[in-house]
Amino acid sequence: MNTRSIRFRLTVWYAGLLALLLILFGGVIYFTLERFLERNLSDTLAKDAQTIGESWIRDIDQSPPGYVAAEIEEHFAPTVTGRFVRVTRQRDGSVLYWSGTPESGTFDPKQIGPKQFDVSQSLREEHLPAGRELLIFSLLFPDRAGNKYLIETGAPYEQVEHVLRELLISLAVAFPLIVGAAIGGGYLLMRNALHPMNEIATTAERITSRNLNERVPVVPTGDEIERMAVSLNRMMERLEDAFHHISRFSADAAHEIRTPLAIIRGELENALQAPGLTAELRETIGSALEETERLSRIVEQLLEMSRLEAGETLVERTRFDFADMTRTTVDQMRLLAEEKNLQLRFESTKPVDIEGDPLRLKQIVVNLVDNAIKYTPSGGWVSVSTFPQDGRVVLEVADTGIGIPKDATSQIFDRFFRVDKARSRQLGGTGLGLAIVKSICTAYNGSVTVRSGEGTGAVFRVELPLEKKS
């Protein structure tokens, strides 16, 4: 998983925000419930104390001995309900009633602190051994004769803690489930929301100078993604128009220059045949004729590249043996290698059938081998090999030439680029041979790369698909 992707970051932010909100919500619920339970318990204890006072203490003088205790046991049953009840006469401190130890054994009534007669009513927490707490409500209640009695009702705080503990367990179980579901749902939501972005990126990567008419898909969502897709398509339209304009201009300019150059070359050739020319003038005309021929080659190559980039010269496709075609081409170029005292050898393991235009693919071999022969000193060698690999046909042209500096390998396939401009001009190079090789490879969905170092020779590697890509 790509942790830097928008999908991952949005999911993390979404899950983190949700987790924070759940923690805040759980905290608010916990403390609100705690306050509610404490208030509810204190109200219940106060109501019980008030009931004892109004029902049995107010008319205690008219009641027989033991009546109050019997009534409290009958109506409240403290030992069964786990409550604490104590009734004390303020005048002499005698206890009319004292509840026993609850059946649950949560506390011992004898451990409860001394009575308090200083306030009419109060609420206190009694801390017992083993970390237990007892919430006690005290009410000073008078009978009809004016005698006051301290009525104390209490309940273990464990009742509140039990409910809060159950709430924490529920939150602890629900929290990871909710966050996990949120992460999964958020990831799916982000994937669906960003799916048009993936389609746009895939389409944009597929668009080259040969298919500028293709457009990225527009999803009618009415959001920023639709706006971006529409903007990209408008940009592609402008680029397509500009590219076609440049291609038409290059082709038209090259085409228009061909005729004047042919006329100039013809005039120079006629002038060179004229009698009475001095040696200096003849040399000048010969030099101008060479430059004219060189300029003609440049124009022809520019026109050829314009047609390649426009896809006009790749209509004809036949299936042929690429290895056999390469062997024949190498044999035809042996004379050039022998003139420079070079060894030119060809290596092939087996026939390799490929679909394409034999003339165009032959041009790759011619340009690479011619380039290797030009820049390899006398006594060296040039090796050409073809072989299939991973569904592609590979052509490698290696030499022991002057090599290419590492900082120039990224520019070697650019138009008119020369490592040594002066030497390239002397060798008759135009700076377009390798650019044409790259254009042909691109047109056939192939690639061309080079491995080289200055003074260590060079290895050009061409890879072409064995099957035609749709």
C-alpha positions as CSV (number, residue, x, y, z in Angstrom):
1,M,0.0,0.0,0.0
2,N,1.3,3.4,-1.0
3,T,1.4,5.5,2.2
4,R,1.9,8.7,0.2
5,S,-1.2,8.3,-1.9
6,I,-4.2,10.6,-1.6
7,R,-6.4,7.6,-0.9
8,F,-4.3,6.4,2.0
9,R,-3.9,9.9,3.5
10,L,-7.6,10.7,3.2
11,T,-8.5,7.4,4.8
12,V,-6.1,8.0,7.7
13,W,-7.3,11.5,8.3
14,Y,-10.9,10.3,8.1
15,A,-10.3,7.4,10.5
16,G,-8.3,9.6,12.8
17,L,-10.9,12.3,12.9
18,L,-13.6,9.7,13.5
19,A,-11.6,8.1,16.3
20,L,-11.0,11.5,18.0
21,L,-14.7,12.3,17.8
22,L,-15.6,8.8,19.2
23,I,-13.2,9.3,22.1
24,L,-14.7,12.8,22.8
25,F,-18.2,11.4,22.5
26,G,-17.4,8.4,24.7
27,G,-15.9,10.7,27.3
28,V,-18.9,13.0,27.3
29,I,-21.2,10.0,27.6
30,Y,-19.1,8.5,30.4
31,F,-19.0,11.7,32.6
32,T,-22.6,12.6,31.8
33,L,-23.8,9.2,32.8
34,E,-21.6,9.2,35.9
35,R,-23.2,12.5,37.1
36,F,-26.7,11.2,36.2
37,L,-26.2,8.0,38.2
38,E,-24.8,9.8,41.2
39,R,-27.6,12.3,41.2
40,N,-30.2,9.6,40.7
41,L,-28.7,7.6,43.6
42,S,-28.6,10.6,45.9
43,D,-32.2,11.5,45.0
44,T,-33.3,7.9,45.7
45,L,-31.5,7.9,49.1
46,A,-33.0,11.3,50.0
47,K,-36.5,10.1,49.0
48,D,-36.0,6.9,51.2
49,A,-35.0,9.1,54.2
50,Q,-37.9,11.4,53.7
51,T,-40.3,8.4,53.5
52,I,-39.0,6.9,56.7
53,G,-39.3,10.3,58.5
54,E,-42.9,11.1,57.3
55,S,-44.2,7.5,57.6
56,W,-42.8,6.4,61.0
57,I,-40.7,9.0,62.7
58,R,-43.3,11.8,62.8
59,D,-45.7,9.8,64.9
60,I,-43.1,7.7,66.7
61,D,-44.5,8.6,70.2
62,Q,-47.8,6.9,69.2
63,S,-46.1,3.8,68.0
64,P,-45.2,0.8,70.2
65,P,-41.5,-0.1,70.8
66,G,-39.8,-1.8,67.8
67,Y,-42.5,-0.6,65.4
68,V,-40.2,1.6,63.4
69,A,-37.5,-1.1,63.0
70,A,-40.1,-3.6,61.9
71,E,-41.6,-1.3,59.3
72,I,-38.2,-0.4,57.9
73,E,-37.3,-4.0,57.6
74,E,-40.6,-4.8,56.0
75,H,-40.7,-2.0,53.5
76,F,-37.0,-1.6,52.7
77,A,-35.3,-4.9,53.6
78,P,-31.8,-3.3,53.7
79,T,-30.0,-6.7,54.0
80,V,-31.6,-7.9,50.8
81,T,-31.3,-4.8,48.7
82,G,-27.8,-4.1,49.9
83,R,-28.8,-0.7,51.4
84,F,-27.7,1.0,54.6
85,V,-30.3,2.5,57.0
86,R,-29.6,3.9,60.4
87,V,-32.0,6.0,62.7
88,T,-30.5,7.8,65.7
89,R,-32.2,9.9,68.4
90,Q,-30.4,13.2,68.6
91,R,-31.2,13.8,72.3
92,D,-29.3,10.9,73.8
93,G,-27.6,9.3,70.7
94,S,-29.5,6.1,71.0
95,V,-30.0,4.0,67.8
96,L,-33.6,3.1,67.0
97,Y,-32.6,1.1,64.0
98,W,-29.4,-0.1,62.4
99,S,-29.5,-2.2,59.3
100,G,-27.4,-5.4,59.3
101,T,-24.7,-6.6,56.9
102,P,-26.1,-7.0,53.4
103,E,-26.4,-10.5,52.0
104,S,-23.9,-9.6,49.3
105,G,-21.4,-8.7,51.9
106,T,-20.4,-5.5,50.1
107,F,-19.9,-3.6,53.4
108,D,-20.0,-3.9,57.2
109,P,-22.5,-1.3,58.8
110,K,-20.3,-1.3,61.9
111,Q,-17.5,0.4,59.8
112,I,-19.7,3.4,59.1
113,G,-18.4,6.6,60.7
114,P,-20.1,8.5,63.6
115,K,-23.4,10.3,63.3
116,Q,-23.6,13.9,62.3
117,F,-26.2,16.2,63.8
118,D,-24.8,19.6,62.8
119,V,-26.8,20.0,59.5
120,S,-30.4,19.3,58.6
121,Q,-29.4,17.2,55.6
122,S,-26.2,16.3,53.9
123,L,-24.7,13.9,51.4
124,R,-21.3,12.3,52.0
125,E,-19.0,9.5,50.8
126,E,-17.9,7.0,53.3
127,H,-14.7,5.3,52.4
128,L,-14.5,1.7,53.6
129,P,-11.7,-0.9,53.6
130,A,-10.8,-2.6,50.3
131,G,-11.3,0.6,48.4
132,R,-15.0,0.6,48.6
133,E,-17.2,3.6,48.9
134,L,-20.7,4.2,50.5
135,L,-22.8,7.1,49.5
136,I,-24.8,8.2,52.6
137,F,-27.6,10.7,52.8
138,S,-28.3,12.2,56.3
139,L,-31.7,13.9,57.2
140,L,-32.4,15.5,60.6
141,F,-36.2,14.9,61.0
142,P,-38.4,16.1,63.9
143,D,-41.4,14.2,65.3
144,R,-44.6,15.9,66.4
145,A,-43.2,16.5,69.9
146,G,-40.2,18.3,68.5
147,N,-37.6,15.6,69.1
148,K,-35.2,15.2,66.3
149,Y,-33.9,12.0,64.7
150,L,-31.0,11.5,62.3
151,I,-32.1,9.3,59.4
152,E,-29.2,7.9,57.4
153,T,-29.8,6.0,54.2
154,G,-26.9,4.7,52.1
155,A,-26.0,2.6,49.1
156,P,-22.7,1.2,47.8
157,Y,-21.1,3.3,45.1
158,E,-20.4,0.1,43.3
159,Q,-23.8,0.3,41.7
160,V,-22.6,3.4,39.8
161,E,-19.2,1.9,39.1
162,H,-20.7,-1.3,37.7
163,V,-22.8,0.6,35.2
164,L,-19.8,2.8,34.2
165,R,-17.6,-0.3,33.9
166,E,-20.2,-2.0,31.6
167,L,-20.2,1.2,29.6
168,L,-16.4,1.2,29.2
169,I,-16.5,-2.4,28.1
170,S,-19.1,-1.7,25.5
171,L,-17.1,1.3,24.3
172,A,-13.9,-0.7,24.2
173,V,-15.6,-3.4,22.1
174,A,-17.5,-1.0,19.8
175,F,-14.7,1.5,19.3
176,P,-12.3,-0.7,17.3
177,L,-15.3,-2.2,15.4
178,I,-16.6,1.3,14.4
179,V,-13.1,2.6,13.6
180,G,-12.3,-0.6,11.6
181,A,-15.6,-0.3,9.7
182,A,-14.9,3.4,9.1
183,I,-11.4,2.7,7.8
184,G,-12.7,0.0,5.4
185,G,-15.7,2.0,4.3
186,G,-13.6,5.2,4.0
187,Y,-11.0,3.3,1.9
188,L,-13.7,1.9,-0.4
189,L,-15.3,5.3,-0.6
190,M,-12.0,7.0,-1.4
191,R,-11.2,4.3,-4.0
192,N,-14.5,4.8,-5.7
193,A,-14.2,8.5,-5.5
194,L,-10.7,8.5,-6.9
195,H,-11.3,5.8,-9.5
196,P,-11.9,8.5,-12.2
197,M,-8.5,9.9,-11.3
198,N,-6.9,6.6,-12.0
199,E,-8.6,6.4,-15.4
200,I,-7.5,9.9,-16.2
201,A,-3.9,9.1,-15.2
202,T,-3.9,5.9,-17.2
203,T,-5.3,7.6,-20.3
204,A,-2.9,10.5,-19.9
205,E,0.1,8.2,-19.7
206,R,-1.0,6.4,-22.9
207,I,-1.3,9.7,-24.9
208,T,1.8,10.4,-27.1
209,S,2.5,12.6,-30.1
210,R,1.0,9.8,-32.2
211,N,-2.4,9.8,-30.6
212,L,-3.0,13.3,-29.5
213,N,-6.6,12.9,-30.6
214,E,-7.3,10.7,-27.6
215,R,-9.1,12.3,-24.7
216,V,-9.3,11.5,-21.0
217,P,-12.7,10.2,-19.8
218,V,-15.1,12.8,-18.3
219,V,-17.3,11.5,-15.5
220,P,-20.4,13.7,-15.1
221,T,-20.1,14.1,-11.3
222,G,-20.3,17.9,-11.3
223,D,-17.2,18.1,-9.0
224,E,-13.6,19.1,-9.3
225,I,-12.7,15.8,-11.0
226,E,-15.0,16.5,-13.9
227,R,-13.7,20.0,-14.1
228,M,-10.1,18.7,-14.2
229,A,-10.9,16.2,-16.9
230,V,-12.6,18.8,-19.0
231,S,-9.7,21.2,-18.6
232,L,-7.2,18.4,-19.5
233,N,-9.2,17.7,-22.7
234,R,-9.2,21.3,-23.7
235,M,-5.5,21.5,-23.1
236,M,-5.0,18.3,-25.2
237,E,-7.0,20.0,-28.0
238,R,-4.7,23.0,-27.9
239,L,-1.7,20.8,-27.9
240,E,-3.0,18.7,-30.8
241,D,-3.6,21.8,-32.8
242,A,-0.2,23.2,-32.0
243,F,1.5,19.9,-32.7
244,H,-0.2,19.5,-36.1
245,H,0.6,23.0,-37.0
246,I,4.3,22.4,-36.2
247,S,4.3,19.1,-38.1
248,R,2.7,20.6,-41.1
249,F,5.1,23.5,-41.0
250,S,8.1,21.2,-40.8
251,A,6.8,19.0,-43.6
252,D,5.9,21.9,-45.8
253,A,9.1,23.7,-45.1
254,A,11.2,20.6,-45.9
255,H,9.1,19.9,-49.0
256,E,9.5,23.5,-50.3
257,I,13.2,23.6,-49.7
258,R,13.8,20.4,-51.7
259,T,13.2,22.1,-55.1
260,P,15.5,25.1,-54.6
261,L,18.2,22.8,-53.3
262,A,17.8,20.6,-56.3
263,I,18.1,23.6,-58.6
264,I,21.2,24.9,-56.7
265,R,22.8,21.5,-56.8
266,G,22.2,21.3,-60.6
267,E,23.6,24.8,-61.2
268,L,26.7,24.0,-59.1
269,E,27.2,20.8,-61.0
270,N,26.9,22.6,-64.3
271,A,29.3,25.3,-63.1
272,L,31.7,22.7,-62.0
273,Q,31.8,21.3,-65.5
274,A,32.4,24.7,-67.1
275,P,35.9,25.1,-68.8
276,G,38.4,27.6,-67.8
277,L,37.8,27.4,-64.0
278,T,40.7,28.1,-61.8
279,A,41.7,25.5,-59.2
280,E,40.6,27.8,-56.3
281,L,37.2,28.5,-57.9
282,R,36.7,24.8,-58.7
283,E,37.5,23.9,-55.0
284,T,35.0,26.6,-53.8
285,I,32.2,25.3,-56.1
286,G,33.0,21.7,-55.0
287,S,32.7,22.7,-51.3
288,A,29.4,24.5,-51.9
289,L,28.2,21.4,-53.7
290,E,29.1,19.2,-50.8
291,E,27.3,21.5,-48.4
292,T,24.3,21.5,-50.7
293,E,24.2,17.7,-50.7
294,R,24.5,17.7,-47.0
295,L,21.7,20.2,-46.6
296,S,19.6,18.0,-49.0
297,R,20.1,15.0,-46.7
298,I,19.1,17.0,-43.7
299,V,15.9,18.2,-45.5
300,E,15.1,14.6,-46.5
301,Q,15.6,13.3,-43.0
302,L,13.5,16.1,-41.5
303,L,10.7,15.3,-43.9
304,E,11.0,11.7,-43.1
305,M,10.8,12.3,-39.3
306,S,7.7,14.5,-39.9
307,R,6.1,11.7,-41.7
308,L,7.1,9.2,-39.0
309,E,5.6,11.3,-36.2
310,A,2.5,11.8,-38.2
311,G,2.2,8.1,-38.8
312,E,2.1,8.4,-42.5
313,T,4.8,5.8,-43.3
314,L,3.7,2.9,-41.1
315,V,0.7,1.8,-43.0
316,E,2.3,-1.2,-44.7
317,R,3.0,-4.1,-42.4
318,T,4.2,-7.5,-43.3
319,R,5.5,-10.5,-41.3
320,F,9.2,-11.2,-41.9
321,D,12.3,-12.6,-40.3
322,F,14.0,-9.7,-38.5
323,A,17.2,-11.7,-37.9
324,D,17.5,-12.6,-41.6
325,M,16.9,-8.9,-42.6
326,T,19.5,-7.8,-40.1
327,R,22.1,-10.3,-41.4
328,T,21.5,-9.1,-45.0
329,T,21.8,-5.5,-44.0
330,V,25.1,-6.2,-42.2
331,D,26.5,-8.0,-45.2
332,Q,25.6,-5.0,-47.4
333,M,27.5,-2.7,-45.1
334,R,30.7,-4.8,-44.8
335,L,32.4,-2.7,-47.5
336,L,32.1,0.4,-45.3
337,A,33.7,-1.5,-42.4
338,E,36.5,-2.8,-44.6
339,E,37.4,0.6,-45.8
340,K,38.2,1.6,-42.2
341,N,39.8,-1.8,-41.4
342,L,37.1,-2.8,-39.0
343,Q,35.7,-6.2,-38.2
344,L,31.9,-6.3,-38.7
345,R,30.3,-9.4,-37.4
346,F,26.7,-10.6,-36.9
347,E,25.4,-13.0,-34.3
348,S,21.9,-14.5,-34.1
349,T,20.6,-17.6,-32.3
350,K,17.5,-18.3,-34.3
351,P,15.0,-16.7,-36.7
352,V,12.8,-14.0,-35.1
353,D,9.5,-13.2,-36.9
354,I,8.1,-9.7,-36.5
355,E,5.3,-7.7,-38.0
356,G,6.2,-4.3,-39.6
357,D,7.6,-2.4,-42.5
358,P,10.9,-4.1,-43.5
359,L,12.2,-0.8,-45.0
360,R,11.6,1.2,-41.9
361,L,13.0,-1.5,-39.6
362,K,16.0,-1.9,-41.9
363,Q,16.7,1.8,-41.5
364,I,17.2,1.2,-37.8
365,V,19.9,-1.3,-38.5
366,V,21.5,0.9,-41.2
367,N,21.6,4.0,-39.0
368,L,23.0,2.2,-35.9
369,V,25.7,0.3,-37.8
370,D,26.7,3.3,-39.9
371,N,26.9,5.3,-36.7
372,A,29.1,2.6,-35.1
373,I,31.4,2.4,-38.1
374,K,31.8,6.2,-38.2
375,Y,32.9,6.5,-34.6
376,T,35.1,3.4,-34.3
377,P,38.8,3.9,-35.0
378,S,40.7,1.6,-37.4
379,G,41.4,-1.8,-36.1
380,G,38.4,-2.0,-33.9
381,W,35.2,-4.1,-34.3
382,V,31.4,-3.7,-34.6
383,S,29.1,-6.5,-33.4
384,V,25.4,-6.8,-34.3
385,S,23.2,-9.4,-32.7
386,T,19.4,-10.2,-32.6
387,F,17.5,-12.4,-30.2
388,P,14.0,-12.8,-28.7
389,Q,13.5,-11.9,-25.1
390,D,10.2,-11.6,-23.0
391,G,7.9,-11.3,-26.0
392,R,10.2,-8.7,-27.8
393,V,12.9,-8.8,-30.4
394,V,16.2,-7.3,-29.3
395,L,18.7,-5.7,-31.6
396,E,22.1,-4.8,-30.1
397,V,24.9,-3.0,-31.9
398,A,28.1,-2.8,-30.0
399,D,31.4,-1.2,-30.9
400,T,34.9,-0.4,-29.6
401,G,34.6,3.3,-30.7
402,I,35.2,6.6,-28.9
403,G,32.2,6.1,-26.7
404,I,29.8,8.6,-25.3
405,P,30.2,10.7,-22.2
406,K,27.8,9.8,-19.5
407,D,26.4,13.3,-19.3
408,A,25.5,13.1,-23.0
409,T,23.7,9.7,-23.1
410,S,20.3,11.3,-22.2
411,Q,20.6,13.7,-25.2
412,I,22.1,11.4,-27.8
413,F,18.7,10.8,-29.4
414,D,17.8,14.4,-29.7
415,R,17.7,16.1,-33.1
416,F,20.9,17.7,-34.2
417,F,22.7,16.7,-31.0
418,R,26.4,15.9,-31.4
419,V,28.9,15.1,-28.7
420,D,31.8,16.4,-30.9
421,K,30.2,18.8,-33.4
422,A,33.4,19.5,-35.3
423,R,34.3,15.8,-35.7
424,S,30.7,14.9,-36.6
425,R,30.6,17.4,-39.3
426,Q,33.9,16.1,-40.8
427,L,32.4,12.6,-40.8
428,G,29.3,13.8,-42.7
429,G,26.9,13.4,-39.8
430,T,23.7,15.5,-39.7
431,G,22.7,14.8,-36.1
432,L,19.4,13.2,-37.2
433,G,20.3,9.5,-37.6
434,L,19.7,8.4,-34.0
435,A,16.7,10.7,-33.8
436,I,15.2,8.8,-36.7
437,V,16.0,5.5,-35.0
438,K,14.1,6.7,-31.9
439,S,11.1,7.9,-34.0
440,I,10.8,4.6,-35.8
441,C,11.1,2.7,-32.5
442,T,8.4,4.9,-30.9
443,A,6.2,4.4,-33.9
444,Y,6.4,0.6,-33.4
445,N,5.8,0.9,-29.6
446,G,9.5,0.0,-29.0
447,S,12.4,1.6,-27.3
448,V,16.1,2.3,-27.9
449,T,18.7,2.8,-25.2
450,V,22.5,3.1,-25.0
451,R,25.2,2.0,-22.6
452,S,28.5,3.8,-23.0
453,G,31.3,5.6,-21.4
454,E,33.9,8.0,-22.9
455,G,36.6,5.9,-24.6
456,T,34.9,2.6,-23.8
457,G,32.7,2.0,-26.9
458,A,28.9,1.9,-26.9
459,V,26.1,-0.6,-27.0
460,F,22.8,0.5,-28.6
461,R,19.9,-1.8,-27.6
462,V,16.6,-1.7,-29.6
463,E,13.5,-3.6,-28.3
464,L,10.5,-4.0,-30.5
465,P,7.3,-6.0,-29.7
466,L,6.9,-9.3,-31.6
467,E,3.2,-8.7,-31.9
468,K,1.4,-5.7,-33.1
469,K,-0.2,-3.7,-30.3
470,S,-3.8,-2.7,-30.7
